[in-house]
Structure formats: C-alpha cells, structure tokens
Amino acid sequence: MSVKLEIQELNKDFEKVKALKNVSLKVEPGELFGFIGPDGAGKTTLFRLITSLLLPTSGSISVDGLDCVSDFKKIRNLTGYMPGRFSLYLDLTVEENLNFYASIFKTSLKENYHLIKDIYEQIEPFKKRKAGDLSGGMKQKLALSCALIHKPKLLILDEPTTGVDAVSRKEFWELLKKMQKTGITILVSTPYMDEASLCDRVALMQKGEIMAVDTPEIIVNSYAGRLWEVKTNNMFALLSNLNEINDDIRLIFRFGETVHFTTTKLEEDTVSTLVASSLKEKGHENIVVKKTVAQIEDCFLALMEE
C-alpha cells in the first residue's frame, strides 16, 4: 500500500529567491518521515512540489516510480495532502466537506469510513456543524479525514500541529502512529523540534537546504562537544556574560528556563567551577551549572554554525 519517494538535486526559484537548493533524499515505503525547520526553511515549497502543485526549476521527484511533472494526475490520486492553512469550505458542514472530497475521488464516506473511523469518531457528534465554527483541534481532524478519504498511499501533512493546544498535538501524533501501522507512507513538516523524536527519520532544513538526514537518535548522538546548562537569578544578562568567560564556551542560546552552551577543549571537571566563579564575579547568584544531554534543537543550532 505504501510508496517510495525519491528526490534528486531538486531546486526551486521564485524570481530572485532560491526556495530550495539541491535537495536530495529518499523516503522508504511505510516510513514516518519528518521535515524539521523554522518558517522559511522550504518545507511548504517542497511539499507543494511533491504534490505537483508547483513545478521544479530543476531536479526530479519520483513518487512510486511516477514523475511529479509528467504523471501529476496519477500522483494526485495516490496522495493525501493536508496544507498548513485550513483550506476546507467554512460554510459547509463537517459531513458535507467529507462527502464533497470523497466525490472528487469517485468514492464515498460510507465506502471508506473504515479508513477514517478512529479520527472521524471524535468529530462525528458535530457532523452537522459548519467547518468554520469548529475549534482548532476539530478542524485539524476534519482536514486529516478529508486527506485520507480516498485511501492514499502517501500522506503529506504540512505543519499540522501549528497553533494547536498541547493535548491535541499529542492526540494527533498518536493518530499518525496508528495510521503508519496500516502501511501508509507519511511525510510531516513541523517547526517544533520536540516532534522530531516521534519520526522514524528526519531531515533538518534551513534556508532551502537539508543540513542532515537520519534517525533522531543518530543525529542527537552525533552531537560534537560537551553540552552544559546553566541557570542564575539574572537570566537576562546571562547570555552576554557567558560570551565573555572563555573562547571555548560557544553555541550559547536560551533553552526553556536555562541557557545551553558547548565546550570542546576545556577540561570537563573545570567547566562548572570556571563558569560559576566567573558569573559570581559579575553579580550572579543562585548559579547552577551542570552537564546535559543534547536534543534535536541543540543539533540543529550546531549545524547552522558549521
């Protein structure tokens, strides 16, 4: 049921803007593959090229052996696409939207109800409600149901959890994992670094380029250097003060309630003492310095510095 995706030396230009630069990767059948990166990284452009909504400037995309340019009609039939912006008909009800999208692909809600049952059951009590009156989480589930109603082999989700509450985000990823078990290939983009760990493999993207492609575990384990976290009573001044301590203290950035930094040359058992004493001289109190484990966000920022 699932399909393989192959992208080779893909480029997309918009006048003077290079949205994608020599992107190449392969997604295996049945994989849950994530594209992780901030706004402007090129994730949406890439998805629109895969779904044949845009034409590449150069390079090629193959979906199940089909070319995204010459075989665009066939690709659209085997692809389910959920864009980042809610794009269903706001003045139609939940049920009317589903019936409409099913009819486009010459099927029906009744025929393929089993495909969306786990998702649709959560919004079925509101099937007579207009889509424009749904909450963010309900809109998300309706859009996903419409993307699945024609039994696609490839599901493409563009930042599906942006602007959704934490509970709905968790529920959505649980649904994706359940759908993956049916054999469908899933592509999902997100600006949330914590969602990377939920994918089989991820591509870290920045300014139209892919910086790394691998499993989240391998990316995290390949982090170069020793990572530290520090917290004081004066977090506002902490970033600039850390910069003044030693040249080996680098990749300094805010991480939640702490600040992360990396060292490579300083002796490990001297770092805590050095940083604490230096910060104390600058007026900091309640200083806590300790080693920590790298996360995807740390790896992403480190790659940007290369």
Summary of the structure (lengths in Angstrom):
residues: 306
radius of gyration: 22.8
end to end distance: 39.8
largest distance: 72.7
contacts: 962
relative contact order: 0.14
helix: 37%
strand: 28%
